[in-house]
């Protein structure tokens, strides 16, 4: 019986949180020796197919060309029952990516799940076009999962994504689950140059609020005042990290159900 998962994170549009979902939401929760693959328009100085160890585990890069796309699909087929793999389809011309799938019969069948993150800042029609393309490639509805991302906590999902909900009501060719939501946060960007990760914050048991309280009587000292700012920042970050982690737990539970 197949125990591993091969998961595609895909949307015709950019700026929907594909890499955030891949790196922080899906990869850390997979248990079967997980690996990330990035398929993108350009890989810079990366050697295609080379495995690199990163903060998010082993990573491969493939460019969106027919040759490299076929190489990636062959690799996935060879490891179809080997280990968990997440493929992040990055910034690539959408028509080119669809053509690569069409010209590679059976490529869509390699994936156990298709995760389509969508945010309020992009056209809902782009996400629906992505889901419709997968349907036309005979991907069953239960394998196409929409993930709502970058949603302000004050907004109602059905109101923000009304076009998607109306389409789903007319023809449910993808799965909608209101528990699969990543609410808007600036934490990941704020952590980028600090050396901290979400995992670091989740594992941090320091009572930062108490440290602020203890330092407060000496706040006239500039050094102590700076420490109070740092303690406050850490207190806010640890709380945001727990909130993000709860979102990702709910998303992972939804897609694995």
N, C-alpha and C positions, 0 to 999 in steps of 0.2 A: 504493500500500500504506500502511495506517495505521501511523504511526511513533510517535505519542504515546500516553499512557496517561491514562485517567480512572479514578481510584481512590477507592473509598469506604472510610472507616474507621468502623466501625459496630458497635455492640453495644447490646442493650436495656438493659444495666446500665451504671452509671457506675463511676468509680474503677477502670478497667481499663487506664489509660494511653493512651487514644485520642489526646489532644493531644501527649503525649510522643512517641508513635510517629509522628504526623503531622509535628510540627515538627522533630524531631531525627533521626528514622530514615528517613522516606520523602522528604520535600521536598528535603533537601540532596543527595540522590543522583539525583534526576531531572535530566535534561540538556536537555530541550526546553522552555526558557522556562517553568519551572514556576510554578504559582499555587496558593494555598490558599483554600478556601472553608470557612467555618464555618456550619453550619446548627444553630441552637440555639433554645431556647424563648424567650429574651429577648436582645435585642442592646443593651440599655441606651440610650446616646445615639448609637449607631452609625447612620449613614444606610444603610438597607438597599440592598444592591447596590453601594454606593460602594467603589471600590478604594482601599485604603490600603497604603502601603509600610511594612513592619515589618522587624524583624530577621530574619524568616523569609520575606521577599519580599512580593510583592503579595498582599493578602488582601481577600476579600469576606465580608460577613455577610448571612445571610438568616434570618428567623424561621421557625419551624415552623408556618406558617399555609398554608392551601390556595393563596392568592394568591401568597405569596412562594415557596412550594415550587414552584409551576408556573413562576414566573419563573426560578428557579434551574435547573430541568430544561430550560427553553427555552435558557438560556444555555449549558448543557452540550451540548445538541444542536447549537447553532450553532457550537460549537467542538470538535466531535467529532473532527476531524482537524487541529486547530490547534496546541495546545500541551498539555503535561502539567498535569493538574489533580488535586489531592487534596481531597476533601470530608470534613471532620471533622464527623460527626453528633454534636453535643454533648449537653448535659443537656436531654433532652426526654422527655416522657411517651411510653413505648414504644408504647402502644396508639395514640396520636395519630400517631406516625411511621409505624406500619404502615398506618394508615388513609390517610395521605397517599399512600403508594405504591400502595395498592390502588385509590384513586380517581384515579390518574394512570397509565392503561395505558401500558406501554412505558417507564416511568421507570427501572425496574431495568436495562433493556437498555442504557442509556446508559453504564453502568460496565463497564470492562474487568476490574476486580478488586474483590472485596469482602474487606477485611481485618477480621477479627474478633479484636481483642485480648481476652485473658481472663486473669485473675489468680487466685491462690489465695484471695483475700479475697472473691470474689463467688460466687454460686451457679452451678455449672456448668450447671444446668438453664436458666438465663437465656441463656447463650451458645448452648446447643443449640436453644433456642426461636428465637433470632435466625437461626441457620443453617437451621433447619427452615422458617421463614417465607420465606427466600430460595429454598429448594428449591421451595416451593409456588408461588413466582412464576416458576418455570421457569429459575432461574439454575443453570447447570451446575456440577457439583461442582468442576471445576478452577478456577472463578472465585471460589470461597469458600475463603479461606485463614485458618486459625486461627493466631494469633500468641500465644505464651505470654509473659506479662509479669510483672514484679515477683516473679520466682521466686527464693527463697533458693538460693544455690549449693549448699547442703548437701542439698537435697531432690531426689528422683528425680521426673522429669516424669510418668512413667506412674503413680506412686503418688499424686501430688498431684492429677492430672487423670484419675483412674481412670474416673469416670463418662463423660467425653468419649471416652476410649479405647474403653470398652465399646460406646458408641453407634456409634462409627466402625467397629468390628469387625462390628457387626450390619448397618449400612447406611452405606457411605462416601459420604455426600452432601456432604462437604467434604474439604479437603485437610489432613492432619496431617503436619508435618515437624518433627522434634525439633531441627533446626538453627535453627528460627525461634523463638529464645528471647531475651528481654531479662531478664537477671538483676537481682535487686534491688539498688538503689543509692540513696543519699541525695544524690548529687552534684548532680543537676539542681536540687533544692530549695536546696541550699547555695549554688549559684551565682546564685540569683535576684536578690539585692540586691548583688552584688559588682562588676558590670560585666564579669565574665568570661563567656565562652561556651565550650561544648565545643570549638568550632573554635579559639578562642584558645589553649586548653590543648594541643590537638593540634599547633598550629603553634609552640608555645613550645619552643625548643631549649635553654633554660637548664638547666645541671646543678645542680639545687636541692640535691641531696645534698652536692655539693662545697661549695656555699655554706654549708651547715650546718657542715661540717667546718672550713672556713676561719674561720668566726665563733666556733666553740666556745671557743678559748682566751680570748676576751674576754667570755664569757657573764655575768660578774659585773656588767657594765654593763647597766642596765635597758633601755636603748635597743637594745643588741645582743641581749639576751634576747628582746625582742619581735620583732626581725628573724628570729631563729632560729625562733620560732613560725610566722612568716609563710612562711619558706623551707620548713619542714616541711609546712605546709598545702599549699603549692604542689606540693611533691614528691608528696604523696599524691593531690592532685587530678589531676595530669597522668597518673599511673598509672591512676586510675579512669576518666579520660576515654578513654584508649586501650582499656581493657576495654569500656566502653560502645560505643565506635566499632566494635570488633570484633564485638560483638553485633549492632549495626545493619547492618554489612556482611553478616553471615551471614543476617539476616532479609531484607534486600533481594535478595540472591542467590537465596534460596529462593523469594520471591514472583515473581521475574522468570524463573525457570527453567521 
